[in-house]
Amino acid sequence: DTTSPTCGDASDSTFWTNSDRVISIKCSDDDCGCTQNTYYKTFTESAKTSTIKIADKAGRETECPVNVYVDKDLPTCELEVVGAMESSGWYGTSNAPVVRFKNKNDTTSGVATYGLGLSKNNPEFNKLDSYIVKEGVSTVFGYVKDNAGNECTTNSNFGVDKTAPTAPTVALVNGDWAEISNGAWHKTNIYVSGQANSGNPNPISSDGTNGSGVGYYQISTDNS
């Protein structure tokens, strides 16, 4: 027998899967015959194509090409932020962040869909390329799914404060925290307090439930 065996019909596929795939292929040899009529091979690693080796009884072998279409690797997903963060770690009015994908790729089966949203457990494959972060503290998630069903999720955390704090309320008090008249002359020291008769030396102000918090107070006598 001087002729190599011939590759027959194969049970291969061009449909991507992220599970193991068993592929069979028929063997044909008109001389001494194949060592077996059908060969089987289990593919457990990511691959688009491969080969299955068949042999005849004379020891001649043939590598038969097959479509494997197994992808067990996660796609890559990475976010980036456009906008400058304040030294406090928050984003303000003039620099509210825009989140976008820095990288979304899959080198085996390819990217099927992607998206940006606010849910970790319920991916939003809305094919958004950028997301403007709203006011408050939030986490933006990026999702990428490949053609085999593998999913990658990443996230970035943000604090955005676009609203100014409320104007502080103050009271004029003496050394005993008792409120004194505004616009009158006094012989004793006058203090600015957040609230008379409270012992609270700070002006009372708020930055709202979504704010970054009041950072500091400044009290002056000339509106500077």
Secondary structure as GFF3:
##gff-version 3
##sequence-region A 1 224
A	DSSP	beta_strand	6	10	.	.	.	ID=ss1
A	DSSP	beta_strand	21	28	.	.	.	ID=ss2
A	DSSP	beta_strand	38	43	.	.	.	ID=ss3
A	DSSP	beta_strand	47	55	.	.	.	ID=ss4
A	DSSP	beta_strand	61	70	.	.	.	ID=ss5
A	DSSP	beta_strand	76	82	.	.	.	ID=ss6
A	DSSP	three_ten_helix	93	95	.	.	.	ID=ss7
A	DSSP	beta_strand	98	105	.	.	.	ID=ss8
A	DSSP	beta_strand	111	117	.	.	.	ID=ss9
A	DSSP	beta_strand	130	132	.	.	.	ID=ss10
A	DSSP	beta_strand	136	146	.	.	.	ID=ss11
A	DSSP	beta_strand	151	160	.	.	.	ID=ss12
A	DSSP	beta_strand	171	173	.	.	.	ID=ss13
A	DSSP	beta_strand	191	193	.	.	.	ID=ss14
###
